[in-house]
Amino acid sequence: MAEKLAKGARISGGQRDKLASDLKKKYESGRSIRELATETGRSYGFVHRVLSESGANLRGRGGATRGKAKKKS
């Protein structure tokens, strides 16, 4: 399990690079952003931003999506 980070603590420099690398590996091996956020004690938005900055290929949302409503004739 990843080390919990202090809530609201600023993560920068080498520490952020290491965190980004670790999160990217875990995400690309199938873990979800929500799982990684819970594991690290950070928000979904923080993890999403770090993954984006690290160049991770983010997956699309799962589940059903709404299409255009069919017109009734």
PyMOL commands that set and color helices and strands:
alter all, ss='L'
color gray80, all
select helices_A, chain A and resi 13-28+33-40+44-53
alter helices_A, ss='H'
color red, helices_A
deselect
rebuild
show_as cartoon
